[in-house]
Amino acid sequence: MKLFQSLLVAPAAIGLLSSISVSATELNIKDASRYSQVTSIPTFDQIYETDWAHQALSDIAKSRGCLGQIPEGNISRIEAATILNKCVTNVSQLSDQEERLISEFNSELALLNGKADELDSRLNKFEAGSFSTTTAASFSADFAIGAVDGSANSDKVSSIYGYQIDLTTSFTGEDSFDVSLDAGSADGSPDPLTELDFNGTNDVLTVDGIAYTFPLGEKLTVFFGDSMDGSTLYNTACVYGGQTNTLDDCGNANSAMAAGYGSSAGASYDFGNGLTAAIGYEGQGSTDKKGLLGKEGADVFGGQLSYTTDMYGLSLTYASMETVDSNSDVVANGDTTYWGFNAYLSPDGDNLPSVSIGYETGDSETSGTAETYHWFLGVQWDDLASSGGTLGAALGTKEHTSEDADEYLMYEAFYSYPLNDSLTITPLMYVIDQPKGTDDETGFIVKASFSY
């Protein structure tokens, strides 16, 4: 039986037998079988207070010290067998009266024993296939269908999917060991829907990230992991839930250290009242095997200071990133320094949108390289009064842009509607500016997101 079928069956079986109260210390039906054999299907005929069986049960309950087991008034045969099963726990010492009762209710006793064996078997199978009591699992799946005009596959309707399993375990109640397993078909060009932030693993379930987070005292939290962003413990001041890969980073993609170098670590300190500070690190210790904190491997260091409340927030983020070439080798004198500023305003009122902004600069040590910038603006209406859905729109530069280069923008708009607690439908569209003489890229997509 599958795990979740067992999850459904086990509570029902337990509820059925809770009133029966069968336990391992109660009457051993197999030992008692030498006194009689099952000869008929049990019935639920009433045992009246004037019947000898009712009186005999009362006497046994009194002598065995289980008077609380007998209800007032008439009882059914299955109730009588339950009382007998509960009171007579030692079949090696049976009185004549007890032997007679066992013989009388042998069919009902056998039925109880069979139900208990079935429940034990189901529970054993369930426990063998279940997580530990400190482990939680969440699952999500996304499906998208749409078309992108202006791409290499214009006028073609495409579909992709992404699947994710997140496992979280706590060993002390305060720490967290997290593993993310991903699969998906968003494998890049020539797929026209790659602007969506879906998993691309060639349909193979892959460990996408693994990390351990734990507290050191009341204020300090530390993490280390693999295939995780060095900014895992950052608290960037942005409340916009972007749908596209370009605009969902709120304008601080580089200062937030999503370099993908492999090994990562970080720490955050909570000063209280919404003020936090964090540091982060990424290095090529696992993905490219270049080594950490050495000359051959690329490293990224960063930090963030953030202040957030329910209505507004500010954050300043810094990163120093060593650049790598197409062979993942460190580029000499190619370090780039990024500064990112983010803020949001979330008014307290019906149908008032939140506003999030972001601005980031990049300054490379490479000779002759101009400074770059990237900006973002997003508005979002959460829990719309009429539908409970979320409406959002954003625009910003599609990439870091040199100060002396033309600026190309990207726009997006979406509406997410929860059909139920587990399924959300999101239609969205986006436009990406292209150089003069080239058609802008325009995408129309519908996404279905499941979570359970």
Secondary structure, DSSP 4 states (H G I P E B T S, - for coil): --HHHHHHHHHHHHHHHHTT---TTS--HHHHGGG----S-----EE-TTSHHHHHHHHHHHHHT-GGGSPSS-EEHHHHHHHHHHH---TTS--HHHHHHHHHTHHHHHHHHHHHHHHHHHHHHHHHHSPPTTEEEEEEEEEEEEEEETSTTTT--EEEEEEEEEEEE-SSSS-EEEEEEEEEB---TT-TTTTB---BSTT--EEEEEEEEEEETTTEEEEEEES--TTTT---S------BTTTTTTT-TTTTT----SEEEEEEEEEETTEEEEEEEEEBSSSS--BSSSSSS-EEEEEEEEEE-SSEEEEEEEEEE--B-TTSPBPTT--EEEEEEEEEE--SSTTPPEEEEEEEEEEE-STTPPPEEEEEEEEEE-S-TTTS-EEEEEEEESS-EETTS---EEEEEEEEEESSSSEEEEEEEEEE---TTSPPEEEEEEEEEEE-
